[in-house]
Amino acid sequence: MISDKNLARIAGFCYLIVIATGLFSEVFVRQSLRVSNDALATAHNIQTNEMLFRLGFVADLVNFVAGIPTILIIYHFFKKSNKIILQIALALVIIQTAIIAVNLLNQITPLLLLSNDTYLNTFQPNQLATLSLLSLNIQAQGYGIGLVFFGFYCMLIGYIIFKTNAIPKIVGVAYALAGLCYLINSFTMFLSKGFSNPLFIYLAIPIFIGELGLCLWLLIKGIDTTKLENKS
């Protein structure tokens, strides 16, 4: 049997993988290769950095797989405190994962368009570049939709952490704040003309602190199970 402390460490380690792969695919791949409003430049970046683009796709898949044990272990511990809220949170994160996973088809579409002879012989290079950028834009919106559900998940888990004291309250507050920032981030993008997101740079900091804080606490300190009550 795995001890509670080691189980929490597994959750923390998996969460660290989630954070690392998420940062890599979003910051070092998508944001570095995509050039806003310049389809040809974006297409050129993807073609000249094809392996990096593929690695970003694989990193996202690893992200989803690593996230599963993290979510289930957190559910395992905290369901003793408030099972209904944890079930709602679990449903939200399952929906989020499904949306973003399916949405990855839009991320891989540019490679299908730009490296397939059938399309190259049918469409002009600028047309393929435009379709590729459109796919990436759709992917960004799909990602934002998924993060709405994840934002609510973070807020619920943050509330449970704050309520139970099995993890310091400040970690719960920071995690709930990260969830709120995800919501603000997505809805700002949806409501802005051209789907721009001027607040992202400011929201990224509390998001990173909130998620990394919970990750490191699980990895280093674990969960004080003596403070978890069975209220289910």
Residue pairs with C-beta under 8 A, 6 or more apart in sequence:
2 10
4 77
4 222
4 223
4 225
5 222
7 73
7 76
7 77
8 73
8 77
8 218
8 219
8 222
8 223
9 218
9 219
9 222
10 69
10 73
11 69
11 70
11 73
11 74
11 218
12 215
12 216
12 217
12 218
12 219
12 220
13 219
14 66
14 67
14 69
14 70
14 73
15 66
15 67
15 70
15 211
15 214
15 215
15 218
15 219
16 215
16 219
17 62
17 63
17 66
18 63
18 66
18 67
18 70
19 211
19 212
19 215
21 59
21 60
21 62
21 63
21 66
22 59
22 60
22 63
24 55
24 56
24 59
25 56
25 57
25 59
25 60
25 63
28 52
28 56
29 52
29 53
29 55
29 56
29 59
30 56
30 107
30 136
30 139
30 140
32 45
33 42
33 45
33 46
33 49
33 52
33 53
34 42
34 45
34 133
34 136
35 41
35 42
35 45
38 133
39 126
39 129
39 130
39 132
39 133
40 125
40 126
40 129
42 110
42 129
42 132
42 133
42 136
43 110
43 114
43 125
43 128
43 129
43 132
43 133
46 53
46 110
46 111
46 114
46 132
47 114
47 115
50 111
50 115
53 110
53 111
54 111
56 107
57 104
57 107
57 108
60 100
60 104
60 107
61 101
61 104
64 97
64 100
64 101
67 93
67 97
71 90
71 93
74 157
75 86
75 89
75 90
77 166
77 223
77 225
77 228
78 86
78 157
78 160
78 161
78 164
78 166
78 228
79 86
79 87
79 232
80 228
80 229
80 230
80 231
80 232
81 160
81 163
81 164
81 166
81 228
81 229
81 230
81 231
82 160
82 163
82 231
82 232
83 231
83 232
84 232
85 156
85 159
85 160
86 156
86 160
88 156
89 152
89 153
89 156
89 157
89 160
92 149
92 150
92 152
92 153
92 156
93 149
93 150
93 153
95 146
95 149
96 146
96 147
96 148
96 149
96 150
96 153
97 146
99 142
99 145
99 146
99 149
100 142
100 143
100 146
102 142
103 138
103 139
103 142
103 143
103 145
103 146
104 139
106 135
106 136
106 138
106 139
106 142
107 135
107 136
107 139
109 131
109 132
109 135
110 132
110 133
110 135
110 136
112 119
113 119
113 123
113 128
113 131
113 132
113 135
114 128
114 129
114 132
119 128
120 128
123 131
137 195
140 189
140 195
141 189
141 190
141 195
144 185
144 186
144 189
144 190
145 186
147 182
147 185
147 186
148 182
148 183
148 186
148 187
150 179
150 182
151 179
151 180
151 181
151 182
151 183
151 186
152 179
152 183
153 179
154 175
154 176
154 178
154 179
154 182
154 210
154 211
155 176
155 179
155 180
155 183
156 179
157 172
157 175
157 176
157 179
158 172
158 173
158 174
158 175
158 176
158 177
158 178
158 179
158 210
159 172
159 176
160 172
161 167
161 169
161 171
161 172
161 175
161 214
162 169
162 172
162 173
162 176
163 172
164 227
164 228
164 229
165 224
165 227
166 223
166 224
166 225
166 227
166 228
167 214
167 217
167 218
167 221
167 223
167 224
168 217
170 213
171 213
171 214
171 217
174 206
174 209
174 210
174 213
174 214
175 210
175 211
175 213
175 214
176 210
177 206
177 210
178 206
178 207
178 208
178 209
178 210
178 211
179 210
181 203
181 206
181 207
181 210
182 203
182 207
184 199
184 203
185 197
185 199
185 200
185 203
185 207
188 197
188 198
188 199
189 195
189 196
189 197
192 198
